[in-house]
């Protein structure tokens, strides 16, 4: 067996082993409650039942409300996709919350497997193994995998875009111009489908998918800068990065000024010091301090290379890996900032940063 085929075999064994290990961790004692240290927000302990009430009520009473005095609005209209999944599961397997949790477990294992599978084409088996272990045992991903909330299915939809996005970055010299146009069209079609499905889970999906698409745009523009000595100044990655950060801050300011009309709350912009105090109370940091610190340091290193343009001298393989580094670093920054600038930012909203944090 050649070295290449042996490497593929090793990576396949690693991914399958990680999948089995992850599944075993998530299924064990599934009917137990989430640990009380997981989040300051009580929603994480009650929302999985609250958001499944309409599916349960329809099965038991034929209507989302169990009586004419019930004021429960339900989530069938706001989240039709998840409602349909919940209804099907409860109808076929019984009206128990634990049955809904199996769906999120399947989704979480799929996130791990798909991420490892895609990255195995670009990184060595040690990277695949270490990332797989990290995603399997990480306390935030692990316990959210065992709760029937909406965020993990939305994360999975974002991860579904990894294969076409990363293989687009690797397209150089492999397809002609017509093939590239067709590939871009197919990618745009898949993005549209993912957005459509995500919006049928939760309206806030638009914000999260925005961080993925913005990070991909940065990674995709790097070859233009690398291969040309002259290019529009606006395309300089450093300028684009500052404009993106400025855009997030501008949107937050607009929401603050018109929050009464728009139905948003960004109250701490009236006192920016609250932003500094808030960071010490984020579970995404104090539940994984070492992991988060390493992710921040790696992000700084990626941005330093971006600003100094050292990537211009990278060979093709290293440059492709750096593009993926840029994607995850910027996706981490953008998704973290979007949630951080919101007045209500429970841990589960930061799940869109977690895959990037663990990769970094």
C-alpha positions as CSV (number, residue, x, y, z in Angstrom):
1,X,0.0,0.0,0.0
2,X,1.4,3.4,-1.0
3,X,2.0,6.1,1.6
4,X,-0.9,8.2,0.3
5,X,-3.4,5.4,0.6
6,X,-2.0,4.5,4.0
7,X,-2.5,8.1,5.2
8,X,-6.1,8.0,3.9
9,X,-6.7,4.8,5.8
10,X,-5.3,6.2,9.0
11,X,-7.5,9.3,8.7
12,X,-10.6,7.2,8.0
13,X,-9.9,5.1,11.1
14,X,-9.4,8.2,13.2
15,X,-12.7,9.8,12.0
16,X,-14.7,6.7,12.6
17,X,-13.1,6.2,16.0
18,X,-13.8,9.8,17.0
19,X,-17.4,9.4,15.8
20,X,-18.0,6.3,18.0
21,X,-16.3,7.9,21.0
22,X,-18.3,11.1,20.6
23,X,-21.6,9.2,20.3
24,X,-20.8,7.2,23.4
25,X,-20.1,10.3,25.4
26,X,-23.3,12.0,24.3
27,X,-25.7,9.0,24.8
28,X,-24.5,8.1,28.3
29,X,-27.1,9.1,30.9
30,X,-29.0,11.2,28.3
31,X,-32.0,11.7,30.5
32,X,-30.1,13.6,33.1
33,X,-30.3,17.4,33.5
34,X,-27.6,19.7,32.2
35,X,-25.1,20.7,34.9
36,X,-26.0,23.8,36.8
37,X,-22.7,25.5,36.0
38,X,-23.2,25.4,32.2
39,X,-25.0,28.7,31.9
40,X,-26.2,31.7,33.9
41,X,-29.3,31.8,31.7
42,X,-32.2,29.7,32.9
43,X,-33.4,29.3,29.3
44,X,-30.9,26.5,28.7
45,X,-32.7,24.4,31.3
46,X,-36.3,25.1,30.3
47,X,-36.3,26.1,26.6
48,X,-36.0,22.6,25.2
49,X,-39.3,21.7,26.8
50,X,-40.9,25.1,26.2
51,X,-40.1,25.1,22.5
52,X,-41.5,21.6,22.0
53,X,-44.8,22.3,23.7
54,X,-46.7,23.1,20.5
55,X,-45.6,19.8,18.8
56,X,-46.6,18.0,22.0
57,X,-49.9,19.8,22.4
58,X,-50.9,19.1,18.7
59,X,-50.3,15.4,19.3
60,X,-52.3,15.4,22.6
61,X,-55.0,18.0,22.0
62,X,-54.9,18.7,18.2
63,X,-54.0,22.3,18.7
64,X,-50.8,24.2,20.0
65,X,-52.8,25.4,23.0
66,X,-54.1,22.9,25.4
67,X,-57.1,25.1,26.4
68,X,-58.8,28.3,25.4
69,X,-57.1,30.1,28.3
70,X,-53.6,29.0,27.3
71,X,-51.5,32.0,26.1
72,X,-48.7,29.9,24.7
73,X,-47.9,31.1,21.2
74,X,-45.8,28.2,20.1
75,X,-42.9,28.1,17.6
76,X,-44.6,26.4,14.6
77,X,-44.7,29.6,12.5
78,X,-41.3,31.0,13.6
79,X,-39.4,27.6,13.4
80,X,-41.4,25.4,11.0
81,X,-38.4,23.1,10.2
82,X,-37.6,22.2,13.8
83,X,-41.3,22.0,14.6
84,X,-41.8,19.4,11.9
85,X,-38.8,17.4,13.2
86,X,-40.0,17.6,16.7
87,X,-43.5,16.6,15.7
88,X,-42.2,13.6,13.7
89,X,-40.0,12.4,16.6
90,X,-42.6,12.7,19.3
91,X,-45.2,11.1,17.1
92,X,-43.1,8.0,16.2
93,X,-41.0,7.6,19.4
94,X,-43.2,8.9,22.2
95,X,-43.7,12.2,23.9
96,X,-40.5,12.5,25.9
97,X,-37.8,15.2,25.8
98,X,-35.1,12.6,25.8
99,X,-36.3,11.5,22.3
100,X,-35.7,15.0,21.0
101,X,-32.2,15.0,22.4
102,X,-31.3,12.1,20.2
103,X,-31.8,14.3,17.2
104,X,-29.3,16.9,18.5
105,X,-26.8,14.1,19.3
106,X,-27.0,13.0,15.7
107,X,-26.5,16.5,14.5
108,X,-23.5,17.1,16.8
109,X,-21.8,13.9,15.7
110,X,-22.4,14.9,12.1
111,X,-20.8,18.3,12.8
112,X,-17.7,16.6,14.1
113,X,-17.5,14.0,11.4
114,X,-18.1,16.5,8.5
115,X,-15.6,19.0,9.9
116,X,-12.9,16.3,10.3
117,X,-13.6,14.8,6.9
118,X,-13.2,18.1,5.1
119,X,-10.1,19.1,7.0
120,X,-8.5,15.7,6.4
121,X,-7.9,16.7,2.8
122,X,-5.8,19.7,3.8
123,X,-4.1,18.7,7.1
124,X,-2.2,15.7,8.5
125,X,-3.6,12.9,10.6
126,X,-2.3,14.4,13.8
127,X,-4.3,17.6,13.3
128,X,-7.4,15.6,12.5
129,X,-6.9,13.4,15.6
130,X,-6.3,16.3,18.0
131,X,-9.2,18.4,16.6
132,X,-11.5,15.3,16.8
133,X,-10.6,14.7,20.5
134,X,-11.1,18.4,21.3
135,X,-14.6,18.5,19.6
136,X,-15.6,15.2,21.3
137,X,-14.8,16.2,24.9
138,X,-15.2,20.0,24.9
139,X,-17.6,20.8,27.7
140,X,-19.6,23.4,25.8
141,X,-20.1,21.2,22.7
142,X,-20.7,18.1,24.7
143,X,-23.5,19.4,26.9
144,X,-25.2,21.4,24.2
145,X,-25.3,18.2,22.2
146,X,-27.4,16.7,24.9
147,X,-30.0,19.4,25.0
148,X,-32.8,19.8,22.4
149,X,-32.2,23.4,21.5
150,X,-32.1,25.1,18.1
151,X,-28.5,26.3,17.9
152,X,-26.7,23.1,17.0
153,X,-28.9,22.4,13.9
154,X,-28.0,25.9,12.7
155,X,-24.3,25.2,13.3
156,X,-24.6,22.1,11.3
157,X,-26.1,24.1,8.4
158,X,-23.0,26.3,8.5
159,X,-20.7,23.3,8.6
160,X,-22.5,22.0,5.5
161,X,-20.9,24.8,3.6
162,X,-17.3,23.8,4.5
163,X,-16.8,21.2,1.7
164,X,-17.7,23.5,-1.2
165,X,-16.0,26.5,0.4
166,X,-12.7,24.8,1.1
167,X,-12.6,23.0,-2.2
168,X,-13.3,26.3,-3.9
169,X,-10.1,27.6,-2.2
170,X,-8.3,24.6,-3.6
171,X,-9.6,25.1,-7.1
172,X,-6.4,26.7,-8.6
173,X,-5.2,24.9,-11.7
174,X,-7.7,22.1,-11.4
175,X,-10.6,23.5,-13.4
176,X,-11.0,25.9,-16.3
177,X,-12.8,29.2,-16.3
178,X,-16.2,27.6,-17.3
179,X,-15.8,25.1,-14.5
180,X,-15.1,27.8,-12.0
181,X,-18.2,29.7,-13.0
182,X,-20.2,26.6,-12.7
183,X,-18.7,25.9,-9.3
184,X,-19.4,29.4,-8.0
185,X,-23.0,29.1,-9.2
186,X,-23.4,25.7,-7.4
187,X,-21.9,27.2,-4.3
188,X,-24.2,30.2,-4.4
189,X,-27.2,27.8,-4.8
190,X,-26.1,25.8,-1.8
191,X,-25.6,29.0,0.3
192,X,-29.1,30.1,-0.7
193,X,-30.6,26.7,0.3
194,X,-28.7,26.7,3.6
195,X,-30.0,30.3,4.4
196,X,-33.5,29.2,3.5
197,X,-33.4,26.2,5.8
198,X,-31.6,28.2,8.6
199,X,-34.2,30.9,8.5
200,X,-36.9,28.2,9.0
201,X,-35.2,27.3,12.2
202,X,-34.6,30.7,13.7
203,X,-34.5,34.2,12.3
204,X,-31.2,35.0,13.9
205,X,-29.5,32.5,11.6
206,X,-29.0,35.4,9.2
207,X,-26.4,36.9,11.6
208,X,-24.5,33.7,12.1
209,X,-24.3,32.7,8.4
210,X,-23.1,36.3,7.8
211,X,-20.0,35.6,9.9
212,X,-19.3,32.4,7.8
213,X,-19.7,34.1,4.5
214,X,-17.7,37.1,5.5
215,X,-14.8,34.9,6.7
216,X,-15.0,32.9,3.4
217,X,-14.8,36.1,1.4
218,X,-11.6,37.1,3.1
219,X,-10.0,33.7,2.5
220,X,-11.1,33.7,-1.1
221,X,-9.7,37.1,-1.8
222,X,-6.2,36.3,-0.6
223,X,-4.9,34.7,-3.9
224,X,-5.7,38.0,-5.6
225,X,-3.3,39.8,-3.2
226,X,-0.7,37.0,-3.3
227,X,-0.5,36.8,-7.1
228,X,-0.7,40.5,-8.0
229,X,1.7,43.3,-7.1
230,X,-1.0,45.9,-8.0
231,X,-4.6,45.7,-6.9
232,X,-7.3,48.1,-5.6
233,X,-6.4,49.4,-2.1
234,X,-9.9,48.5,-0.9
235,X,-9.0,44.8,-1.5
236,X,-6.1,44.8,0.9
237,X,-7.1,42.2,3.5
238,X,-6.0,44.5,6.4
239,X,-8.3,47.3,5.1
240,X,-11.2,44.8,4.6
241,X,-10.8,43.5,8.1
242,X,-11.0,47.0,9.7
243,X,-14.0,47.8,7.5
244,X,-15.7,44.6,8.7
245,X,-15.1,45.4,12.3
246,X,-16.3,49.0,11.7
247,X,-19.4,47.6,10.1
248,X,-20.3,45.5,13.1
249,X,-19.8,48.4,15.4
250,X,-21.8,50.7,13.1
251,X,-24.7,48.3,13.0
252,X,-24.6,47.9,16.8
253,X,-24.7,51.7,17.1
254,X,-27.6,52.0,14.8
255,X,-29.5,49.3,16.7
256,X,-28.7,51.3,19.9
257,X,-30.0,54.6,18.6
258,X,-33.2,53.1,17.1
259,X,-33.6,50.1,19.4
260,X,-37.1,51.1,20.5
261,X,-38.4,51.1,16.9
262,X,-36.4,48.0,15.8
263,X,-37.1,45.9,18.9
264,X,-33.5,45.3,19.8
265,X,-31.6,46.1,23.0
266,X,-27.9,47.1,23.0
267,X,-28.3,49.1,26.2
268,X,-24.6,49.0,27.3
269,X,-23.6,51.3,24.4
270,X,-24.8,54.1,26.6
271,X,-22.0,53.0,29.0
272,X,-19.2,51.2,27.1
273,X,-17.5,50.2,30.3
274,X,-20.2,47.5,30.7
275,X,-18.6,45.9,27.6
276,X,-15.4,45.5,29.5
277,X,-17.1,44.0,32.6
278,X,-19.2,41.7,30.6
279,X,-16.3,39.6,29.3
280,X,-15.5,38.3,32.7
281,X,-18.9,36.7,33.0
282,X,-18.9,34.8,29.7
283,X,-19.2,31.0,30.1
284,X,-17.5,30.5,26.7
285,X,-14.3,31.8,28.4
286,X,-14.4,30.6,32.0
287,X,-15.6,27.1,31.0
288,X,-12.6,26.6,28.7
289,X,-10.0,29.3,29.7
290,X,-7.0,27.5,28.2
291,X,-8.8,26.7,25.0
292,X,-10.1,30.2,24.6
293,X,-6.7,31.8,25.3
294,X,-5.0,29.6,22.7
295,X,-7.7,30.5,20.2
296,X,-7.1,34.2,20.8
297,X,-3.3,33.8,20.5
298,X,-3.6,31.8,17.3
299,X,-6.0,34.4,15.9
300,X,-3.5,37.2,16.7
301,X,-0.8,35.2,14.9
302,X,-3.0,34.7,11.9
303,X,-3.8,38.4,11.8
304,X,-0.2,39.4,12.2
305,X,0.7,37.3,9.2
306,X,-2.2,38.9,7.3
307,X,-1.0,42.4,8.1
308,X,2.7,41.7,7.3
309,X,1.8,39.8,4.1
310,X,4.2,37.0,4.9
311,X,1.7,34.6,3.2
312,X,2.9,36.0,-0.2
313,X,5.9,33.7,0.0
314,X,4.1,30.5,1.0
315,X,4.1,27.6,-1.3
316,X,0.7,26.3,-2.6
317,X,0.0,23.8,0.2
318,X,1.0,26.1,3.1
319,X,-0.9,29.0,1.5
320,X,-4.1,26.8,1.2
321,X,-3.7,25.9,4.9
322,X,-3.3,29.6,5.8
323,X,-6.5,30.4,3.9
324,X,-8.3,28.0,6.1
325,X,-6.6,29.5,9.2
326,X,-7.8,32.9,8.1
327,X,-11.4,31.6,7.6
328,X,-11.6,30.1,11.1
329,X,-9.9,33.1,12.8
330,X,-12.1,35.6,11.2
331,X,-15.3,33.5,11.6
332,X,-14.4,33.3,15.3
333,X,-13.9,37.1,15.6
334,X,-17.1,38.0,13.6
335,X,-19.4,35.5,15.2
336,X,-18.1,36.3,18.7
337,X,-18.5,40.1,18.2
338,X,-22.0,39.8,16.8
339,X,-23.2,37.9,19.9
340,X,-21.0,40.0,22.3
341,X,-22.6,43.2,21.1
342,X,-26.0,41.9,22.0
343,X,-27.5,42.7,25.4
344,X,-28.7,39.1,25.6
345,X,-25.9,36.7,24.8
346,X,-26.3,33.3,26.6
347,X,-23.7,30.6,26.0
348,X,-25.7,28.8,23.3
349,X,-25.5,31.8,21.0
350,X,-21.7,31.5,21.1
351,X,-21.8,27.9,19.7
352,X,-21.2,29.4,16.3
353,X,-17.8,30.4,17.4
354,X,-16.9,27.0,19.1
355,X,-15.9,25.0,16.0
356,X,-13.5,27.8,15.0
357,X,-12.2,28.1,18.6
358,X,-11.4,24.4,18.8
359,X,-9.7,24.4,15.3
360,X,-7.5,27.4,16.3
